[in-house]
Every structure is written in C-alpha cells, then in structure tokens.
Amino acid sequence: MTILGVFLFASFVLTSCGGPEADAKKAADCMCDAAKLVEKMADAKGDADKLKDLEEESKKLEKKCEKDGEGLEEKYGNMMSPKDDEDSKKFWETMEAEMEKCE
C-alpha cells in the first residue's frame, strides 16, 4: 500500500480499545505521521537511497496503522457519513482537534 493508502486507511479504519477520544488520537497520530512521511518523500526527490528508506518507513507505518485499527468505520462511520451517536460525535470532534495539532 502506498502512503496515499495509509491516509485513506487511517481515515476509515483505525481503532483502539480506549474509547472514542483515544481512538481519534491514535487515528490522528497515524495520519500526522503519514503526512510527515509524504513531506520527507517530497524532499528526497532524486535520492534513490533515501526514497528506498522512506518506502520501508512507509510499510512500517502501514502495518502500525492496520494493527492499531480495525473497525473504526463500523464504530464511528467515516468522514463523509459519520454515525449519529454520542461516541461518534466525540470521535470526530477529537479527530478534528488532533489533526489541527498535526505539525
């Protein structure tokens, strides 16, 4: 899966067992890490060795994100169609706040 796949996966499928706020923080962390990796890849244009290392890093991030979450969409819906319950509202509010902190 490419880094774009990591973004999509993170936005739809991440989960954990700590409630909606903890789930959102983990999902946001994964997305922020993916965004940083994209920046590194853009900076490494033309450096095949560095790009190869970053590809490895991308694969590790993908595994981490997959491991951290299965079932987020089932629990909270997705960005385009969130579920209408209190946990889902908390999840998406926390997700938005955490993504704003992403550096």
C-alpha positions in Angstrom: 0.0 0.0 0.0 1.3 3.5 -0.8 1.4 6.4 1.6 -1.9 7.6 0.0 -3.3 4.2 1.0 -2.2 4.8 4.6 -4.1 8.1 4.6 -7.2 6.5 3.3 -6.9 3.6 5.7 -6.3 5.9 8.6 -9.3 8.0 7.8 -11.7 5.0 7.5 -10.5 2.0 9.5 -8.3 2.8 12.6 -9.5 1.8 16.1 -8.3 1.0 19.6 -9.9 0.0 22.8 -9.8 3.2 24.8 -13.0 4.9 23.8 -13.7 7.5 21.1 -11.2 10.1 22.2 -8.3 7.6 22.4 -9.4 6.1 19.0 -9.4 9.5 17.4 -6.0 10.4 18.9 -4.5 7.2 17.5 -6.1 7.8 14.1 -4.8 11.4 14.0 -1.3 10.3 15.1 -1.2 7.9 12.2 -2.4 10.5 9.7 0.1 13.0 11.0 2.9 10.5 10.7 1.8 9.8 7.2 1.7 13.5 6.3 5.3 13.9 7.7 6.4 10.9 5.6 4.9 12.5 2.4 6.9 15.7 3.1 10.1 13.6 3.6 9.4 11.8 0.3 8.9 15.1 -1.5 12.2 16.4 -0.1 14.0 13.3 -1.1 13.2 13.5 -4.8 16.0 12.1 -6.9 17.8 10.4 -3.9 17.1 6.8 -4.6 18.7 5.5 -1.4 16.7 7.9 0.8 13.5 7.1 -1.1 14.1 3.4 -0.5 14.5 4.0 3.2 11.3 6.1 3.2 9.5 3.3 1.4 10.5 1.0 4.2 9.3 3.5 6.8 6.0 3.8 4.9 5.5 0.0 5.1 6.1 0.0 8.8 3.7 2.9 9.3 1.1 1.0 7.2 1.5 -2.1 9.5 1.2 0.0 12.6 -1.9 1.8 11.4 -3.5 -1.5 10.3 -2.6 -3.1 13.7 -3.9 -0.2 15.7 -7.2 -0.2 14.0 -9.8 -2.4 12.5 -13.4 -1.3 12.7 -13.3 2.5 13.1 -15.7 3.0 10.3 -18.1 0.4 11.8 -17.9 2.2 15.2 -18.0 5.8 14.1 -18.8 6.0 10.4 -16.5 7.9 8.1 -15.7 11.5 7.4 -18.3 11.7 4.7 -21.0 9.9 6.6 -20.4 9.9 10.4 -22.7 7.9 12.6 -25.2 9.9 14.6 -24.5 8.9 18.2 -22.6 10.4 21.1 -19.4 8.3 20.8 -19.2 9.2 17.1 -19.6 12.9 17.8 -16.8 12.7 20.4 -14.6 10.8 18.0 -14.9 13.2 15.1 -14.6 16.3 17.3 -11.4 14.9 18.9 -10.1 13.8 15.5 -10.6 17.3 14.1 -8.9 18.9 17.1 -6.0 16.4 17.0 -5.5 17.0 13.2 -5.2 20.7 13.8 -2.3 20.0 16.2 -0.5 18.0 13.5 2.9 19.5 12.7 
